[in-house]
Amino acid sequence: MIQSGRSVRLASLILLTTSLLFAGCASQKPLPEHPEGVDYYVQGVQLNKSGKIDQAIDMWEKAVIANPKLRMAHVMLGDAYRSRGDYSRAAVHYDAATKLDRYSFSNHYNLGVAYQMLNRLEEAATAYLSAIELNPRDVKSNMNLGLVYLALGKNDSAVTFLDRATKLDPSYGPARSNLGVALDARGDLMAAESNYRKALELDSKNLVTQQNLAQNLISQKKTSEALTIMEHVLTQTDSPAAHKRYGDALAQARKFDQATAQMDIALKADPTYIPAINGKADVLILQYTAGLELDDKLRMTALDLWRSSLKMNPNQPGIAESIKKWTQPGLFGN
């Protein structure tokens, strides 16, 4: 998904699945009407134990063709395909497993993860809700459901489930950090700041949380704190996102040349990084309006940057509005 003009906050997805013991799998009673399917399943388990995953997958595929009701074969196929990043095939088999055993928490959770990775968000939410119904106290189901709702723009629901995750395990930093993201999205800036700081008490080295806190502080116009955080972040990472965010803080401090330089560093690393393209245009407009004499070259350069950004991603209504506003010269773009 291409990012819009403004700096976006990062949210982490936890892909932790419940382990399935082979001893438990092998104890599955064969279905008498399709014994050949069970034979394929058992051979697949043995091959998997020997590290021959390709052959194991072939056997499990034969097992579910011979006997579509072999739940554990579907589960093993789901796990195997998920481990390879093939979430489409994983989802097919996890879905089959949930239909064969609707009381298995792990199958619903794993199906939710697969759908979430496929950006099938409504289906992911349904799967996570089923998992939570079976195990209401599972932290990661609640957190991932909150992230799904956040991606769907349902910020209140996102806050509800992420807050629940933090209460279920107050020591789990990712839930606390992601609650900050959801609160930011809802506009609760002070509450978001508090949660970012609590998350950093649990994991002080988390660069994602540090950058999200810096963006939050920029939004609250706590510029000097944001600058301090981003200067530290840039000693740990050279990412375009970090340079762009540092540029935002510098622009707010009215250090326009330094801000533009940070946007240029980000764009040198990734010329297609839309947040930095839009960020540089924003800095130029700030510099344009701050001057005693309006430098029209700044305005025209900003317009060129916004137009190139809009060409890359036409779905940016805010950028289209900025182009319309600043097309004519004048202090307020009129």
C-alpha positions as CSV (number, residue, x, y, z in Angstrom):
1,M,0.0,0.0,0.0
2,I,1.5,3.4,-1.0
3,Q,1.6,5.8,1.9
4,S,0.0,9.2,1.8
5,G,1.7,12.6,2.2
6,R,2.0,12.8,5.9
7,S,4.3,10.7,8.0
8,V,2.5,7.5,9.1
9,R,2.8,5.7,12.3
10,L,4.0,2.2,12.3
11,A,2.1,-0.7,14.0
12,S,3.5,-4.1,14.5
13,L,1.7,-7.3,13.7
14,I,2.5,-10.3,15.9
15,L,2.5,-13.5,14.0
16,L,2.7,-15.9,16.9
17,T,0.9,-19.2,16.2
18,T,0.2,-22.0,18.6
19,S,2.6,-25.0,18.2
20,L,1.2,-28.3,17.4
21,L,2.9,-31.4,18.9
22,F,3.5,-34.2,16.4
23,A,2.7,-36.7,19.2
24,G,-0.8,-35.2,19.4
25,C,-1.1,-35.2,15.6
26,A,-0.2,-38.9,15.3
27,S,-2.7,-39.8,17.9
28,Q,-5.6,-38.7,15.6
29,K,-7.8,-41.8,15.1
30,P,-8.1,-42.8,11.5
31,L,-11.4,-42.5,9.8
32,P,-12.3,-46.0,8.8
33,E,-13.9,-45.0,5.6
34,H,-10.7,-43.4,4.3
35,P,-7.7,-45.2,5.8
36,E,-5.5,-44.2,2.9
37,G,-5.9,-40.6,3.7
38,V,-4.5,-41.2,7.2
39,D,-1.6,-43.1,5.8
40,Y,-0.7,-40.1,3.7
41,Y,-1.0,-37.8,6.7
42,V,1.3,-40.0,8.9
43,Q,3.9,-40.2,6.1
44,G,3.8,-36.4,5.9
45,V,4.4,-36.1,9.6
46,Q,7.4,-38.4,9.4
47,L,8.8,-36.6,6.4
48,N,8.4,-33.2,8.1
49,K,10.3,-34.6,11.2
50,S,13.1,-35.5,8.8
51,G,13.2,-31.9,7.4
52,K,11.7,-33.0,4.0
53,I,9.0,-30.3,4.0
54,D,8.3,-30.4,0.2
55,Q,7.6,-34.1,0.3
56,A,5.6,-33.6,3.5
57,I,3.4,-31.1,1.8
58,D,2.8,-33.4,-1.1
59,M,1.7,-36.2,1.3
60,W,-0.7,-33.9,3.2
61,E,-2.2,-32.6,0.0
62,K,-2.8,-36.2,-1.0
63,A,-4.3,-36.8,2.4
64,V,-6.9,-34.1,2.1
65,I,-7.8,-35.1,-1.4
66,A,-8.3,-38.7,-0.3
67,N,-10.2,-37.5,2.9
68,P,-11.2,-33.8,3.0
69,K,-12.3,-34.4,6.7
70,L,-8.7,-35.0,7.9
71,R,-8.6,-31.8,10.1
72,M,-5.0,-32.3,11.2
73,A,-3.7,-32.6,7.6
74,H,-5.4,-29.2,6.9
75,V,-3.8,-27.7,10.0
76,M,-0.3,-29.0,9.0
77,L,-0.8,-27.7,5.5
78,G,-1.8,-24.3,6.9
79,D,1.2,-24.2,9.1
80,A,3.5,-25.2,6.2
81,Y,2.2,-22.7,3.8
82,R,2.2,-19.9,6.4
83,S,5.8,-20.6,7.2
84,R,6.6,-20.0,3.5
85,G,4.6,-16.8,3.3
86,D,2.0,-18.4,1.1
87,Y,-1.0,-17.0,3.1
88,S,-3.5,-17.6,0.3
89,R,-3.0,-21.4,0.6
90,A,-2.6,-21.2,4.3
91,A,-6.0,-19.5,4.6
92,V,-7.7,-22.2,2.5
93,H,-6.5,-25.0,4.9
94,Y,-7.0,-23.0,8.2
95,D,-10.6,-22.2,7.0
96,A,-11.2,-25.9,6.3
97,A,-9.8,-26.8,9.8
98,T,-12.1,-24.3,11.5
99,K,-15.1,-25.8,9.7
100,L,-14.1,-29.3,10.8
101,D,-13.5,-28.2,14.4
102,R,-15.0,-24.8,15.3
103,Y,-13.9,-25.2,18.9
104,S,-10.1,-25.0,18.1
105,F,-8.8,-21.6,19.2
106,S,-5.5,-21.9,17.3
107,N,-7.2,-22.6,14.0
108,H,-9.4,-19.4,14.2
109,Y,-6.3,-17.4,15.3
110,N,-4.1,-18.7,12.5
111,L,-6.9,-18.0,10.0
112,G,-7.1,-14.5,11.3
113,V,-3.3,-14.0,10.8
114,A,-3.5,-15.4,7.2
115,Y,-6.4,-13.1,6.3
116,Q,-4.7,-10.1,7.9
117,M,-1.6,-10.7,5.9
118,L,-3.7,-10.9,2.8
119,N,-5.4,-7.6,3.7
120,R,-8.8,-9.4,3.9
121,L,-9.5,-7.4,7.0
122,E,-13.2,-8.0,7.5
123,E,-12.6,-11.7,7.3
124,A,-9.6,-11.4,9.7
125,A,-11.8,-9.6,12.2
126,T,-14.4,-12.4,12.1
127,A,-11.7,-15.0,12.6
128,Y,-10.1,-13.2,15.6
129,L,-13.5,-12.6,17.2
130,S,-14.1,-16.4,17.0
131,A,-10.7,-17.0,18.6
132,I,-11.5,-14.5,21.3
133,E,-14.8,-16.1,22.0
134,L,-13.0,-19.4,22.6
135,N,-10.1,-17.8,24.6
136,P,-11.1,-14.3,25.8
137,R,-7.8,-13.8,27.6
138,D,-5.5,-14.3,24.7
139,V,-3.4,-11.2,24.4
140,K,-2.3,-11.5,20.8
141,S,-5.8,-12.2,19.4
142,N,-7.1,-9.0,21.1
143,M,-4.1,-7.0,19.9
144,N,-4.3,-8.2,16.3
145,L,-8.0,-7.6,16.2
146,G,-7.3,-4.1,17.4
147,L,-4.8,-3.6,14.6
148,V,-7.3,-4.9,12.1
149,Y,-9.9,-2.4,13.3
150,L,-7.3,0.3,13.1
151,A,-6.6,-0.6,9.5
152,L,-10.3,-0.5,8.8
153,G,-10.6,3.0,10.3
154,K,-12.6,1.8,13.2
155,N,-10.5,3.7,15.8
156,D,-12.8,3.3,18.8
157,S,-13.0,-0.5,18.3
158,A,-9.3,-0.6,17.9
159,V,-8.7,1.3,21.2
160,T,-11.1,-1.1,22.9
161,F,-9.3,-4.3,22.0
162,L,-5.8,-2.9,22.3
163,D,-6.6,-1.5,25.7
164,R,-8.0,-5.0,26.6
165,A,-4.7,-6.5,25.5
166,T,-2.7,-4.2,27.7
167,K,-4.9,-5.1,30.7
168,L,-4.5,-8.8,30.0
169,D,-0.7,-8.4,30.1
170,P,0.6,-5.1,31.4
171,S,4.1,-6.2,30.7
172,Y,3.6,-6.8,26.9
173,G,5.2,-3.8,25.2
174,P,3.8,-4.3,21.6
175,A,0.2,-4.0,22.9
176,R,1.0,-0.9,24.8
177,S,2.8,0.7,21.8
178,N,0.0,-0.2,19.4
179,L,-2.6,1.3,21.8
180,G,-0.6,4.5,21.4
181,V,-1.0,4.3,17.7
182,A,-4.8,3.8,18.0
183,L,-5.1,6.6,20.4
184,D,-3.2,8.9,18.1
185,A,-5.5,7.9,15.2
186,R,-8.4,8.8,17.4
187,G,-6.9,12.2,18.3
188,D,-6.2,11.4,22.0
189,L,-2.7,12.7,21.8
190,M,-1.9,13.0,25.5
191,A,-3.2,9.4,26.2
192,A,-1.2,8.2,23.2
193,E,2.0,9.8,24.5
194,S,1.5,8.2,27.9
195,N,1.2,4.7,26.3
196,Y,4.3,5.2,24.1
197,R,6.3,6.2,27.2
198,K,5.0,3.1,29.1
199,A,5.9,0.9,26.1
200,L,9.4,2.4,26.2
201,E,9.7,1.6,29.9
202,L,9.2,-2.0,28.9
203,D,11.4,-1.9,25.8
204,S,13.6,1.2,25.7
205,K,15.3,0.2,22.5
206,N,12.2,-0.1,20.3
207,L,12.9,2.3,17.4
208,V,9.3,2.1,16.1
209,T,7.9,3.2,19.4
210,Q,10.5,6.0,19.6
211,Q,9.6,7.3,16.2
212,N,5.8,7.1,16.9
213,L,6.4,9.1,20.2
214,A,8.4,11.7,18.3
215,Q,5.6,12.1,15.7
216,N,3.1,12.4,18.6
217,L,5.2,15.1,20.2
218,I,5.4,16.9,16.9
219,S,1.6,16.9,16.7
220,Q,1.5,18.3,20.2
221,K,4.2,20.9,19.2
222,K,6.6,19.6,21.8
223,T,9.4,20.3,19.3
224,S,12.5,20.1,21.4
225,E,11.5,16.7,22.8
226,A,10.8,15.4,19.3
227,L,14.1,16.6,18.1
228,T,16.0,14.9,20.9
229,I,14.3,11.6,20.3
230,M,14.9,11.7,16.5
231,E,18.5,12.6,16.9
232,H,18.9,9.5,19.1
233,V,16.9,7.4,16.6
234,L,19.2,8.4,13.8
235,T,22.2,7.1,15.7
236,Q,20.5,3.6,15.5
237,T,19.0,3.6,12.0
238,D,19.5,5.3,8.6
239,S,16.0,4.6,7.3
240,P,14.1,7.1,5.0
241,A,11.2,7.1,7.5
242,A,13.5,8.3,10.3
243,H,15.1,11.0,8.2
244,K,11.7,12.2,7.1
245,R,10.4,12.4,10.7
246,Y,13.5,14.2,11.8
247,G,12.9,16.6,9.0
248,D,9.3,17.2,10.3
249,A,10.7,18.1,13.7
250,L,13.3,20.5,12.2
251,A,10.7,22.2,10.1
252,Q,8.6,22.8,13.2
253,A,11.6,24.3,14.8
254,R,11.8,26.6,11.7
255,K,15.2,25.1,10.7
256,F,14.1,24.9,7.1
257,D,17.4,24.2,5.3
258,Q,18.2,21.4,7.7
259,A,14.7,20.0,7.3
260,T,15.0,20.0,3.5
261,A,18.3,18.3,3.8
262,Q,16.8,15.5,5.8
263,M,14.0,15.0,3.2
264,D,16.7,14.9,0.5
265,I,18.6,12.2,2.4
266,A,15.4,10.1,2.6
267,L,14.7,10.6,-1.1
268,K,18.2,9.7,-2.1
269,A,17.7,6.4,-0.3
270,D,14.3,5.9,-1.9
271,P,13.2,8.4,-4.6
272,T,9.7,7.0,-4.6
273,Y,9.2,7.5,-0.8
274,I,6.0,9.6,-1.0
275,P,6.0,10.8,2.6
276,A,9.4,12.5,2.0
277,I,8.2,13.9,-1.3
278,N,5.2,15.5,0.4
279,G,7.2,16.4,3.4
280,K,9.8,18.3,1.4
281,A,6.9,20.2,-0.4
282,D,5.5,21.1,3.0
283,V,8.8,22.4,4.2
284,L,9.2,24.6,1.1
285,I,5.7,26.0,1.7
286,L,6.5,26.8,5.3
287,Q,9.7,28.5,4.1
288,Y,7.7,30.4,1.5
289,T,5.2,31.8,3.9
290,A,7.8,32.6,6.6
291,G,9.9,34.8,4.3
292,L,9.6,38.6,4.4
293,E,9.6,38.5,0.6
294,L,7.8,35.6,-1.0
295,D,10.2,33.4,-3.0
296,D,8.0,32.0,-5.7
297,K,10.6,29.4,-6.6
298,L,9.8,27.7,-3.3
299,R,6.1,27.6,-4.1
300,M,6.6,26.3,-7.6
301,T,9.1,23.6,-6.5
302,A,6.6,22.5,-3.8
303,L,3.8,22.2,-6.5
304,D,6.1,20.1,-8.7
305,L,6.8,17.7,-5.8
306,W,3.1,17.4,-4.9
307,R,2.2,16.7,-8.6
308,S,4.8,14.0,-8.8
309,S,3.5,12.5,-5.6
310,L,-0.1,12.6,-6.9
311,K,1.0,10.9,-10.1
312,M,2.5,8.0,-8.0
313,N,-0.6,7.7,-5.8
314,P,-3.8,9.5,-7.1
315,N,-5.6,8.6,-3.9
316,Q,-4.4,11.6,-1.9
317,P,-7.2,14.1,-1.4
318,G,-5.2,16.3,0.9
319,I,-2.4,16.6,-1.6
320,A,-4.8,17.5,-4.4
321,E,-6.3,20.2,-2.1
322,S,-2.8,21.6,-1.4
323,I,-2.1,21.8,-5.1
324,K,-5.4,23.6,-5.7
325,K,-4.6,26.0,-2.8
326,W,-1.1,26.9,-3.8
327,T,-1.4,27.0,-7.6
328,Q,-1.9,30.8,-7.4
329,P,0.8,33.0,-5.8
330,G,0.2,34.8,-2.5
331,L,0.7,34.3,1.1
332,F,-2.3,32.0,1.6
333,G,-2.3,30.4,-1.8
334,N,-5.2,32.4,-3.0
